[in-house]
């Protein structure tokens, strides 16, 4: 069980980090994450969580695949 959780967490961090890196490298706003931006009128909070959603989905799929492979 511990290895399944570890594989899922590693998948989440790697996939999320990959998509966030792609977002910053090619300046794709939907893949970038920023907690706040400072503007002349104050600051705005925001950012896209699409990379984290993709990471969660991949982590779920890989975790289930790993669990089935270990069980059999």
Order of alpha helices (4+ residues) and beta strands (2+ residues): alpha-beta-beta-alpha
